[in-house]
Each structure stands twice: as structure tokens, then as C-alpha cells.
């Protein structure tokens, strides 16, 4: 190998090393600029969200001003004062007036829970025929077993509907039509 070719080879290696070093610096610079762009995009999104929040607040407050003006001018509404709040149901009841002479009777509701003494459940009668309903239709052959017409739950009384196999076995006459 001649000294001239050796110098050329060293020159090429130096040029290649310089290119690799410049590429590494350029790569780092591109990554830094990319990170700045991502950071700027996140900041833009944050500012747009804040702008939307401020616009919403502005519209809400302007609506409140408009509502306050309507209340003052058109309706005459005022904010409640401390002495207007009630402290007990008795105080609320004191504002009531006696029922008028021609007023209908009040609606009274009754409820029964499982914790109370339960009266005997009346025998179920078909509203169409007036005959007692067959016990097999009301029975419960499910996984709980038993033959109960009424199932008590934490809520109101519930009548258990028999499963389809019991209904298929029993003949039920409703309005003169037999159902099997």
C-alpha cells in the first residue's frame, strides 16, 4: 500500500466520522424540536380548553345577568332570605289551611312490610267467573320449593306467578275459553 492511498483512506475515514458526528447532532436537534412541537401542541390544547371554559362561564354569567333583569322587571322574584327558611315540618304545617266544605276526602295510602303482623291472605277469586282460583296455578315449584300464593319481599306484597309447567298441567277457564 502506498502512502498516497493510505492518506486517502484516512481522509475517507475522517470524512465518514465527520458525517456520522454531524448526523448524530442533527438527530438530537430534530428530537429536541419534535419535543418542543409536542409541548407547544399540548399547550395549545390546554389553552383552547381554558378558552372554552371561560366562554362558557362568560355565557353563564351573562345569562344570570339577563335572568336577574327579567326577575326584577318582569317577575319580581327575589332571592330567599334567612327568615324564609323553615326549621321543622310543624312550621310548614302551620301555613296550611283547613279543608273546605266541598273538598274531596284526602287520599290515604297504606303499606305493609314484612316486619309487621300479616293478616291471613284472602282466597283468590277469578274476577271473570267469580270462582276460587286453582291452588296449582298459584303454586311455586321453583328452586325455593313450597306452595305459596304470596311471596313476601322487602317491598310491597307480591303474588307469585306459577311457572309454565304448572300452568300447562292445570285447566284454567277464563271467560268461557279453556287454556291448556
C-alpha positions in Angstrom: 0.0 0.0 0.0 1.4 3.3 -1.0 1.5 6.3 1.3 -0.8 8.2 -1.1 -3.6 5.5 -0.8 -3.1 5.4 3.0 -3.7 9.2 3.2 -6.7 8.8 1.0 -8.1 6.0 3.2 -7.6 8.1 6.4 -9.2 11.1 4.6 -12.3 9.0 3.8 -12.5 7.7 7.4 -12.2 11.2 8.7 -15.0 12.4 6.3 -17.2 9.4 7.3 -16.6 10.1 11.1 -17.4 13.8 10.5 -20.7 12.8 8.7 -21.6 10.4 11.5 -21.0 13.1 14.1 -23.0 15.7 12.1 -25.8 13.1 11.7 -25.9 12.5 15.4 -26.0 16.2 16.2 -28.8 16.7 13.6 -30.7 13.8 15.0 -30.5 15.2 18.5 -31.6 18.6 17.2 -34.6 17.1 15.4 -35.7 15.2 18.5 -35.4 18.4 20.6 -37.5 20.4 18.0 -40.1 17.5 17.9 -40.3 17.6 21.7 -40.9 21.4 21.6 -43.6 20.9 18.9 -45.4 18.3 21.1 -45.1 20.6 24.1 -46.5 23.5 22.1 -49.4 21.4 20.8 -50.3 20.3 24.4 -50.1 24.0 25.5 -52.5 24.9 22.6 -54.9 22.2 23.6 -54.8 23.4 27.2 -55.4 27.0 26.2 -58.3 26.0 23.9 -59.9 24.1 26.8 -59.4 27.0 29.1 -60.8 29.4 26.4 -63.9 27.1 26.1 -64.3 27.1 29.9 -64.0 30.9 30.0 -66.5 31.3 27.2 -69.0 29.0 29.0 -68.5 30.9 32.2 -69.0 34.2 30.4 -72.2 33.0 28.7 -73.5 31.6 32.0 -72.8 34.9 33.9 -74.3 36.9 31.1 -77.4 34.7 31.3 -77.5 35.2 35.0 -77.5 38.9 34.5 -80.3 38.6 31.9 -82.3 36.3 34.3 -81.7 38.8 37.2 -83.0 41.6 35.0 -86.1 39.5 34.0 -86.7 38.7 37.6 -86.5 42.3 38.6 -88.6 43.7 35.7 -91.0 41.0 34.7 -91.5 38.6 37.5 -90.5 40.4 40.7 -88.6 37.4 42.1 -86.2 37.9 44.9 -83.6 35.6 46.5 -84.9 33.9 49.6 -83.9 35.5 52.9 -82.8 33.6 56.0 -86.1 34.2 57.8 -88.0 32.5 55.0 -86.5 29.0 55.6 -88.5 26.6 57.8 -87.0 24.7 60.7 -89.4 21.8 61.0 -92.4 20.1 59.3 -94.6 21.5 62.0 -93.7 25.0 60.9 -94.6 24.0 57.4 -97.9 22.6 58.5 -98.8 25.8 60.3 -99.0 27.5 56.9 -101.8 25.1 55.8 -105.5 26.0 55.8 -108.4 23.8 56.8 -110.1 21.8 54.1 -113.1 23.4 52.6 -116.6 22.1 53.0 -116.9 20.8 49.4 -113.3 19.5 49.2 -112.9 15.8 48.4 -111.6 13.4 51.1 -107.9 13.1 51.3 -106.2 10.2 49.7 -104.8 7.9 52.3 -102.1 5.3 51.5 -101.5 2.2 53.4 -98.4 -0.1 53.2 -97.4 -3.3 54.7 -93.8 -4.6 55.2 -92.5 -8.0 56.2 -91.8 -6.8 59.8 -95.4 -6.2 60.6 -98.1 -8.8 61.7 -99.5 -10.1 58.5 -103.2 -10.9 58.2 -104.3 -14.1 56.5 -104.1 -13.8 52.8 -107.6 -13.9 51.3 -108.6 -16.7 48.9 -108.0 -15.5 45.3 -111.2 -15.4 43.2 -111.3 -15.1 39.4 -112.7 -11.7 38.5 -114.4 -13.1 35.4 -116.0 -16.3 36.8 -116.2 -15.5 40.5 -114.9 -19.0 41.3 -111.8 -19.6 43.5 -108.6 -19.9 41.6 -107.0 -23.4 41.5 -104.1 -23.7 44.0 -101.9 -25.5 41.4 -101.9 -22.3 39.3 -100.7 -20.2 42.3 -98.1 -22.8 43.4 -94.4 -22.4 43.2 -92.5 -25.5 42.1 -89.3 -23.5 41.6 -85.9 -24.0 43.4 -87.3 -22.5 46.6 -90.0 -25.2 46.8 -93.2 -24.8 48.7 -96.6 -24.0 47.5 -97.1 -20.4 48.5 -99.6 -18.0 46.9 -97.9 -15.0 48.3 -94.2 -14.2 48.5 -93.1 -11.6 50.9 -90.3 -9.3 49.9 -88.8 -6.2 51.4 -91.2 -4.1 49.3 -94.9 -4.4 48.8 -96.8 -7.7 48.7 -96.2 -9.7 45.6 -98.2 -12.6 44.2 -96.1 -15.4 42.9 -97.0 -16.4 39.4 -96.7 -20.2 38.8 -94.1 -21.5 36.4 -95.2 -22.5 32.9 -95.1 -26.3 33.7 -97.7 -25.9 36.4 -99.9 -23.7 34.2 -99.7 -26.3 31.4 -100.9 -29.0 33.7 -103.9 -27.1 35.1 -107.1 -26.3 33.2 -107.9 -22.7 33.7 -111.2 -21.4 32.5 -111.2 -17.7 31.7 -114.3 -16.1 30.2 -115.5 -19.5 28.9 -112.3 -20.3 26.9 -110.2 -23.2 28.1 -106.4 -22.6 28.2 -104.0 -25.6 28.4 
